Amino acid sequence: MHSLRTRITVTMLCVMLAALMIVTLLSAIFIRRTESHKTDQLLRNLCESGERSLDYYFDSVQNSVSKVTAYAEDDLNSRDDSQLEQHVEKVREYFCLMASKTKGVLTYYYRIDPSVSSEVKGFWYIDLNGEGFEEHEVTDITQYDVEDTSKLVWFTVPKHEGKPIWLPPYITDNLDVRVISYDAPIYRNGEFIGVIGIEVDYSTMAEEVNGIRLYDNGYAFLSDADGMLFYHPRIDVTDPSSDMVSELPYDGNDDGSIVEYTYDGKKKVAVWRELSNGMRLNVTVPVSETKGDWQGLVLNIAMGAVVVLAVTSLFLMYYTRKITRPLEQLTEAAEQVDKGNYDSPLSYDKDDELGRLTRSFKHLSDNVKTHINDLNGQVFIDSLTHVKNKGAFSKATDELQEQIANGTEGLEFAIGVFDCDNLKVVNDRHGHDKGDIYLKKASCTICEVFKHSPVFRIGGDEFAVIMKNEQCGEMTALLERFDKTVCEINAAAGEPWEQVQISKGFAAFDPSDDNTIIDVIRRADRLMYDNKRDRKMLRKD
């Protein structure tokens, strides 16, 4: 055991020595990790920010197509072939509304398979200059082999796949514009009817990607899981002679992890994230641009030393205060004990004079508190069944009434009332000792089923349960379990006092109808008497 004076002296010396060691350690850590960590974090932040932006862009298109698809299939199911023209007009109106709310839409269309109808072809709307959608003459599908998925991909691929799909960038047949599209097949009772889709301008997506830059020569690009490029700011992916293989190696690298690699003779670091449409967003930067400058590192070291010295000074003041604080806590605790409060916090537990005094005080206070709690507990416990008594029930309902008075928002509880049938018959025919066994059996059964809620004996043969919060949601299941448990006990019982004959009624608090706790108890009581009457009629039958 050390005296407080010795501990203060040793602590001050140790803190000063530790401060010097921390400054030295921080110097090494800043030099090694600052720039690398900053670059890694910037890469991740840029990639995640770009992912959110692109996903919002793609998801808005996907959600619009999904809503129109659901609308079209629902409308088809209520029509026959003769009403196909009316169906297309309804979808046209709805699609126009959805397209106007969707970012970056270049064209939208609903094309009917020629095998379904040679007269009703569908529609195609375009907006090339951003001034509004205009209807365009639809592509003549009959000029193509719809089984060849290399042609007319916006129609043939979703038909072949049988599900909504994002298509890689392609040149539109009639507009000669590079686009990406999300298309969904339309079915009626399993029969393919046509395709609904939205095409978005490839250049809009490229602008989003070009906005992601890091340092002087960092950039972002898009590829698929196999590395095939969809967009690259330094490679013309529309040129058939271009190298379309991604520069970033994906083998063994998880989504969001930092990747180090060499490309075009330069060492680089990168990170990638998978987008909602299956593409991968890649952000890369040369390693040479991540080293930073030594002046910044020296400044960091100097600032670190100042911070350490400041923290050291604060720590010494704090620790001196910490040593004297136990005396203040003991004084405050003694004043609280004098007022009858035995729960004052005393956290000091060191092996010195104050620690021994604090432990002795806590031990004495806990003994007094335990004795008082034991006395209070006995006041609220029923001596026969050992559940809570009517006084405890009154205290609990008064607390609930206070909560109701303070506001019912978020307040959820239910009250159950039980009445033991035929207690008087058991007492008169077999004696009060058997009646006590009967009451204990009923009490144990209620406690077993409603073990997560307090049980009260509120009368000679009456019990109550208060269920709160999540227990209320399980009320139906608990009542079914109670009935099953009662049946099992009665089936195995040999004597009347070993059986469990209980009527029950449960009422949940309804803030729109219940003004007081008495309203809930009265409803539970009425339901219990209804149950008692029904049980009596069943026994007569």
N, C-alpha and C positions, 0 to 999 in steps of 0.2 A: 504494500500500500504506500503510495506517495502522497506527500502533503500538497495542498493546492499551490503553495508558493513554488515548490520544486517543479510541479507540472507546468506552471506558467513560464518559468525560466527555460526549461527544456523545450517547450513548445515554440517559443520565440526563436531559439537557435535553430531548431529543425526547419521552421518555416523559411527563415532566411536562406539556409542551405538549399532547401527545395526550390526556392525562387530562382537561384542561379542555375540549378540543374534544368529547370523547366525552360529557361531562356535558351540554354544551349540546345536542348531537345527540339524546341520549336524552330530554331534556325535550320536544323537538318530537315525537319518535316516540311517546312515551307519550301525549301529549295527542291525537295524531291517531288512533292505532290501538288503544289498549288496550281501550276499551269495545266498539268495533266487532268486534275479533277475539274478545273474550270471548263476545259474543252469538252470532256466527257459529258458534263452537265448541260453545256450549251447544245451539243449535238442531240442529246435526248430531248431537251426542251423544244428545240426547233422541229425535230421529227414528230414529237407528240402534238405540237401546235399545228403542223402541217397536216398530220393525220386527222385531227379534229375538223379542220377546215375542209379537207377533201371529202371526209366521210359525211359531213353535213351536206355537202354538194351532191354526193352520190345518193345518200339516203333520201334526200328530198325527191329525187327522180324515182327511186325505187318505191317509195311510199305512194307517190302519185299513181304509178303504174299498177301497184297492188290494189289500190282503192278502185281504180277504174275497172280492173279485171274482176274484182268481186262484184261490182255493180253490174257489169255486163253479164256475167254468168248467172247472177240472181235474176236478171230481167229475162234472159234466154229461157230459163226453166219455166217461165209463165207464158211462153209464146210458142206457136207452132211455126212451120216453115213459111206459111203465107204472111206472117207478120214480121218477117225478117227486116223489111225496109223500115217499119216503125221502130224496131229494136235499134237499128243503126242510128236513127235520128235521136233517140233518147241518149244513147251513149255519146253521140257527137256533142250534145249540150253539156253533159256532165264532164266529158274530157276537156272541153274548152275551158270550163271553170277551173279544173285541176291544173291544167297546163299554165294558166295565167298566174297561178300561185307558186309555181315551181321555178327555181333559179336555173338559168342557163339553157333553157329548152330551145333547140333549133327547129326540130320538127316533131310532130306527134301524129300517130296514125292508128287506124283500126282497119285491117284488111281481112276480108272474107275469103276463105278458100274457094277457088272456082268450082271444086267438086261439090260444094254445098249449094252454091247459087251462081249461075252465070250472069244474072242481071244485077244483083246487089253486090257491089264490089267493096264498099266501105268508104273511107275518106283519108285524106292526107293533108295536113296543114303545115306551112313553113313560115319561118320568120328569119330571113337572112340579114336584114338590115336593122333589126331591133325596133321597127316601127309598128309591129303588130302582126298577128298571124293571118295568113291568107291561104285559102284552099288551093291546092295544087292538084293537077291531074295525077291520078294514081298510076303506079307501075302496072303494066300488063303482065300479070303473073303467068298467064297461059303461055308466054313466050319462053318460060324457063322450066327446067326439070326440077320439080319441088322435092325430089328425093336426093338431089345433088346439093350437099351442104356447103360446097365451095362457092356456089352462086346464090345470089339473093339471100345472103346470110341472115338478114334481119327477119326473114320469113321461114327459111328452111331449117335453120339451127334450132329455134325454139320448138318448131313442129317436131323435129327429130328427137330433141331432148325430152320433150313432154313436160317441161317445167320452166319457170322464169329464169332468165340468164343474162348476165352482162357479156356483151360481145367485145372482142378486141377492136382497136381502131380500124376503120375501113373507109373507103371512098364511096360516097353515095352514088347510086347508078345514074340518077338524073341531074343531081345538083353539082356533082364534081367537087364535093366538100368532104374533108376528112372529119369523121365523127366517131364517137363511141355511143353505144345504145344499150338500153335495158328493155328486153322484150319478154312477153308472157303469152303462152298459148291459151286460147279460149276453148272451153269444152262445154257441151250440153249433153248430160247423161252419158258421158264417156266418149262422145263423138267430137272430133276436132272440127271447130268452126272457123277459126282464124287466129290472127295475132294482133295483140295490142302492144304498142311500144312508144318509147321516147328516144329521140336522138339528141345528144348534146354536143355543142361545138368543141372540137378537139383543142382549139386555140384557147378556150376559156380554162380548160384543165391545165394547159401548158403555162398560162399566166399565173395560176395558183402555185405551180411547182417552181417557176422562175423566181417567185417572191421569197423563196427559202434560200438564204445565202449565209455563209459563215466566213469571216475574215475576207481576204482578197480573192482567193481561188477556191473557196468551198462552194458546193452546189448540190442540188437535189435532182433525182431522176426517178422514173417509174419503170418497174419491170414485173414479170410474173415470178412464180415460185421457182421456175427453172432458169431464171436469169434472162429470159427473152425481153428485150427492151420495148416498152410502150412509148416512153418519151425520155429524151436525153437532151440537155441544152447544148451539148457539143457534138452530138452525132445526129445526122439526118436519118431518122428511122424510116422515112418514106422512100429512101434511096435503096433499091434492091441490092446494090453493091456494098452497102454499109455493113460493118461488123455489128450484128444484132445481139451478141452475147453480152450479158451484164458484166461490168467490171468488178462487182462485189461478189466474193465467194460466200455462198450460203451454207456449205456443208458444216454441220456441227454447231452452227450459231443460232442462238435463240432470238426470238422477237425482242428487240429492245437492248440486246447486248452489244458491247463495243467490239468492233472487228478491226484488226490491224492487217493490212495487206499491201501488196505492191502492184501498181498499175501504171503502165506507160513509163516505167523506169522511176516512179516516184513512190515513196512510202506514204501511205495514207491511213487514216482512221475513219470509221464510218459506223452508222447505226441505221437499222431499218425497222419499219413497222408495217404490219399487214393491214390493208384498208378493207372496208366493208364489202367492196366489190371484187375482192380476191387479188387485186394488184398489191404491189409492195412499194412503199415510199422509202427511198434511200437518201440519206444525207451524208456527204463525205467531205473531208478537208485534208490537205497535205499536212504531214507531221511537222514539217519545217515551220509551219505557221502557228503551231501550238506551243512553242517554247517560251514565248513572251520575252521580256527584257529583264536584265539583272537589276536595274534600278528599282523596278517594281518589287522584286523579291527583297532587296535590302530594306526598302521602306516597310514591307510587311514584317520583316524581322524586328526593325526598330519599334514599330507599333506594338508588336507582340511583347517586347521587353517592357514597354511602358504599361501595357495592360497587366502583365504579370506583377510588376511592382505595385500597381494600384490595387490589384486583387489581394496581394500579400498584406498591404496595409489594412484593407477592409477586413481581411480574415483575422488579423490580430485583434482589431477592435471587436469583431464579432465573438471571437473565442473568449476574450475577457468578459464580455457581457454574458456569454453562455455559462461561465463558471459561477457568476453571481446570480444568475436567473433562478437556480433551484431554491435559494433562500427566499426570493420573492414568491415563487410558487407555493412553498410551504406556508408562508404568511397568508396568502390568498386562500389556500385550502383550509387553514384553521378558521378563518373568518366564515367560510362557507359551511363548515361543519357546525359552527355555532348557530347558523341559520337553518340547519336541517338538511343541507345538500351534501351528500357523500360522494358525488361523482366528479370532483375536481381533478383535472389531469395532472399527474405527477410523473414525468417521463425520465427524470434524472436517475440513473442506475449505476453510477461508477463506483469503484471500490475505494472510496475515501470517506471522510467524515460526513459530508453532505449526503452521499449515497446511502450510507447506513441509516442516517436519520430519516431520509425520504422513504426507504423501505419499511422502516418501523412504523412510520405514520400511515403509510398505505395499508399495511397489514392490520393495524388497529381500526382504520376507517372501513376496510372491507368486512371485518368481523361484525362491526356494528350494523353495516348496511345489510349483510346477510341475515342477521337476526331480525331486523325490521322487515325484510322481504318475506322471511318465513312466516312471521306473524300475519302480514298482509295476505299472503297466499292462503293460509288456513281460513281466513275470513271468507274467501270467495270460492272455497271448494266444498262440494256436497260430500258429506261424511259417508254416505252409503255407496254411491256409485263412483265417487272420486272424479267426477266431471265438474265443471264450473257450475255454481249455483245461481239462484235467481238474482242475488245481489250483483254478481258478475255480469249477468245478462242485462240488468238495468244500467250498469256502468257502460257496457258496450253499446247499448242502444242510445244512451245519452250522447256518447261520442259521435255516433252516426248522425244523430239529429243536429249536432253542432256543425258537422260537415255539410248537411243539407242547408242549414241556415247561412253558411258562408258561401254557398254556390254549388250547383250540381254538376258543373262541367267536369267530365272525366270520372264522376262518381258512379261506381258500378258495384251493386251488392244484391243479395237475395236472402230471404229469411225462410227457413223451413221449420214447421211445427209438427211434433209427433205426439200421439196419444196412445198409451198402452191399453188395448181393449181387454176387458174381463179381469182387471186386477182385483176388483172387489170379489168376483167369484172365486179366484184363487185363494184370496185371504180367508174368505168364509168357509170354503170347503177343505182347504189343506193347511191353513195356518199362515200367520204373518211371516214366519221364517221362509216359507215357500214363496210368498209374495215378494220378499226381498230378493230371492234368487231370480224370480221372474223379471224384476226391475233391473237387476245387474245384467241379466242376459240381453235385455232390450238395449241398455246403455252401451254394452260392448259391441253389439251389432251396429248401432248408429256410428260409434267411434271408428269401427273398422272400415266402414264404407266412406265416411266423410272425415278421413284422417288428416286432411290438410285444412280443415276448418274447425273453429272452436265449437264444442258441444256443451249445452247447458241443461241442467234439470231445473225447470221453472215451476214445477208443481209436484204433487204426489206421484202422478203417473204421466206427467207431461215433460217433454224435452224439446229443445230448440237448437237450430244450427244457423250460424251466420256465415254465408259464403261471399267472398269478395273477389273482384277482378277476374283473373283467368278461371277461377273455380266456377264462376257463373256460366261460362261458356261450356263447361263440362256437366252442367246440372242434369240434362236429360240422360246422359250416359250413367251418371252416378245413381239416379233414381232407378234406372233399369237394373243396375248392379245390386242396389239395395233390395229390390223385389226378388231377384234371383237368389241372393244370400238368405233372405227370409224363407223362401221356399225350401232351400237346401237344409236349413236348420230345422224347420218344422217336419220335413220328411224323415229326419234322423231322430227327432225327439220322441221319447217314450212317455213322458209325463207332461201334464198341462203347464206346470211351472218351468219346464225346459223349452217350451215353445216361445215363439216371438210373434205376437199378434199386435201389429202396430198400424194405426191410421196416420196418414201424413198429408201435409199440404205445403206447397212452396210458392212463394210470390217474389218476383224480381222487382226492384225499385224502378218506377217509371216517373221520370222528372216532370212529365206533362200532366200526370194524374195525381201523384203522391206529393202532398205538401208536408207531411210529417212522417216520422218512422212508424207512428201508430197506424197510419193508413196501410202500410206494407204488412204489419203484423196482423191486422184485422183481415186482410185478404188471404193471408196464409192460413189463418184460423178458420175462415169460411171454407176454404178448399179442403182443409183437414176434416171438417165435419161432413162435407160432401163425400169425401173418400170413406169416412166411417159408415155413412148411410149406405153407400154402394156396396161396401164389403158385407154389411149386415144383410142386405137383400140377396147377395150371392150365397151367403151361408144358408138362408132360408130355402133358396132354390135347390 
